[in-house]
Amino acid sequence: MRGPDPGNAVGGNEEKKRAAGAPEKNCMRKMLKKINLLLDRRQKIRMVGLVLIMLIGAILETMGIAMIVPVMKAVVDPEAICVSDGRHYRDFCAEGYLSVSLQ
């Protein structure tokens, strides 16, 4: 009886990958097949809707975080908005919306 051939690189690499915790190629496909078997049509539709709502939430959260710096700049220096090249910003400043009185 002979053990595994140490010169066989293919078999050795497979075992090393599995031991290291490397994901299998078809891991996602297997998971989707399991979900397909476990859930009925109504639950699948709800799952897709939930994933879409989560995606929209992630995008809105990213936009909210991206707005921190511009809003802080506007709070610290309101006139910086008026210097912008955009026509709308100049109209906004001309109307007096940025005038702040501290009395």
C-alpha positions as a Markdown table, in Angstrom:
| # | Residue | x | y | z |
|---|---|---|---|---|
| 1 | Met | 0.0 | 0.0 | 0.0 |
| 2 | Arg | 1.4 | 3.3 | -1.1 |
| 3 | Gly | 0.6 | 6.8 | 0.3 |
| 4 | Pro | 0.1 | 9.9 | -1.7 |
| 5 | Asp | 2.8 | 10.7 | -4.1 |
| 6 | Pro | 4.8 | 13.7 | -2.8 |
| 7 | Gly | 5.7 | 14.6 | -6.3 |
| 8 | Asn | 2.1 | 15.0 | -7.3 |
| 9 | Ala | 1.7 | 18.8 | -7.2 |
| 10 | Val | -2.0 | 18.8 | -8.0 |
| 11 | Gly | -3.2 | 16.7 | -5.1 |
| 12 | Gly | -0.9 | 18.4 | -2.7 |
| 13 | Asn | -2.1 | 21.9 | -3.7 |
| 14 | Glu | -5.7 | 20.9 | -3.4 |
| 15 | Glu | -5.2 | 19.8 | 0.2 |
| 16 | Lys | -3.2 | 22.9 | 1.0 |
| 17 | Lys | -5.9 | 25.2 | -0.4 |
| 18 | Arg | -8.6 | 23.4 | 1.6 |
| 19 | Ala | -6.5 | 23.4 | 4.7 |
| 20 | Ala | -5.8 | 27.2 | 4.3 |
| 21 | Gly | -9.6 | 27.9 | 4.1 |
| 22 | Ala | -9.6 | 28.9 | 0.4 |
| 23 | Pro | -13.1 | 29.2 | -1.0 |
| 24 | Glu | -14.2 | 26.7 | -3.6 |
| 25 | Lys | -15.0 | 27.8 | -7.1 |
| 26 | Asn | -18.6 | 26.9 | -7.0 |
| 27 | Cys | -19.3 | 28.1 | -3.5 |
| 28 | Met | -21.7 | 30.9 | -4.5 |
| 29 | Arg | -23.4 | 28.6 | -7.0 |
| 30 | Lys | -23.9 | 25.9 | -4.3 |
| 31 | Met | -25.3 | 28.5 | -1.9 |
| 32 | Leu | -27.7 | 29.8 | -4.5 |
| 33 | Lys | -28.9 | 26.3 | -5.2 |
| 34 | Lys | -29.6 | 25.8 | -1.5 |
| 35 | Ile | -31.5 | 29.0 | -1.3 |
| 36 | Asn | -33.5 | 28.0 | -4.4 |
| 37 | Leu | -34.5 | 24.7 | -2.7 |
| 38 | Leu | -35.3 | 26.2 | 0.7 |
| 39 | Leu | -37.4 | 29.2 | -0.3 |
| 40 | Asp | -40.7 | 29.3 | -2.1 |
| 41 | Arg | -41.5 | 31.9 | -4.8 |
| 42 | Arg | -43.0 | 34.5 | -2.4 |
| 43 | Gln | -39.9 | 34.3 | -0.1 |
| 44 | Lys | -37.6 | 34.7 | -3.1 |
| 45 | Ile | -39.4 | 37.8 | -4.3 |
| 46 | Arg | -39.2 | 39.2 | -0.8 |
| 47 | Met | -35.5 | 38.4 | -0.6 |
| 48 | Val | -34.8 | 40.2 | -3.9 |
| 49 | Gly | -36.8 | 43.2 | -2.6 |
| 50 | Leu | -34.9 | 43.2 | 0.6 |
| 51 | Val | -31.5 | 43.1 | -1.2 |
| 52 | Leu | -32.6 | 46.1 | -3.4 |
| 53 | Ile | -33.7 | 48.1 | -0.3 |
| 54 | Met | -30.3 | 47.3 | 1.3 |
| 55 | Leu | -28.5 | 48.4 | -1.8 |
| 56 | Ile | -30.4 | 51.7 | -1.9 |
| 57 | Gly | -29.7 | 52.2 | 1.8 |
| 58 | Ala | -26.0 | 51.6 | 1.3 |
| 59 | Ile | -25.9 | 54.2 | -1.6 |
| 60 | Leu | -27.8 | 56.8 | 0.5 |
| 61 | Glu | -25.5 | 56.2 | 3.5 |
| 62 | Thr | -22.4 | 56.7 | 1.3 |
| 63 | Met | -23.9 | 59.9 | -0.1 |
| 64 | Gly | -24.6 | 61.1 | 3.4 |
| 65 | Ile | -21.0 | 60.4 | 4.5 |
| 66 | Ala | -19.7 | 62.2 | 1.4 |
| 67 | Met | -21.7 | 65.3 | 2.3 |
| 68 | Ile | -20.0 | 65.8 | 5.6 |
| 69 | Val | -17.0 | 67.8 | 4.3 |
| 70 | Pro | -19.0 | 70.2 | 2.0 |
| 71 | Val | -21.6 | 70.9 | 4.7 |
| 72 | Met | -18.9 | 71.5 | 7.3 |
| 73 | Lys | -17.1 | 73.9 | 4.8 |
| 74 | Ala | -20.4 | 75.8 | 4.3 |
| 75 | Val | -20.9 | 76.0 | 8.1 |
| 76 | Val | -17.4 | 77.3 | 8.7 |
| 77 | Asp | -17.2 | 79.7 | 5.7 |
| 78 | Pro | -20.6 | 80.5 | 4.2 |
| 79 | Glu | -19.1 | 82.9 | 1.7 |
| 80 | Ala | -17.1 | 80.0 | 0.1 |
| 81 | Ile | -20.4 | 78.9 | -1.5 |
| 82 | Cys | -20.8 | 82.2 | -3.2 |
| 83 | Val | -17.4 | 82.1 | -4.8 |
| 84 | Ser | -18.3 | 79.0 | -6.8 |
| 85 | Asp | -18.6 | 79.2 | -10.6 |
| 86 | Gly | -22.1 | 77.8 | -10.6 |
| 87 | Arg | -24.9 | 80.3 | -11.4 |
| 88 | His | -27.3 | 78.8 | -8.9 |
| 89 | Tyr | -24.9 | 79.4 | -6.0 |
| 90 | Arg | -24.5 | 83.1 | -6.9 |
| 91 | Asp | -28.3 | 83.5 | -7.0 |
| 92 | Phe | -28.6 | 81.8 | -3.7 |
| 93 | Cys | -26.1 | 84.3 | -2.2 |
| 94 | Ala | -27.7 | 87.3 | -3.9 |
| 95 | Glu | -31.1 | 86.6 | -2.4 |
| 96 | Gly | -29.6 | 86.9 | 1.1 |
| 97 | Tyr | -30.3 | 83.3 | 2.2 |
| 98 | Leu | -26.8 | 83.1 | 3.7 |
| 99 | Ser | -26.9 | 86.2 | 5.8 |
| 100 | Val | -26.6 | 85.3 | 9.5 |
| 101 | Ser | -27.0 | 87.8 | 12.2 |
| 102 | Leu | -25.6 | 87.2 | 15.7 |
| 103 | Gln | -27.3 | 89.5 | 18.1 |
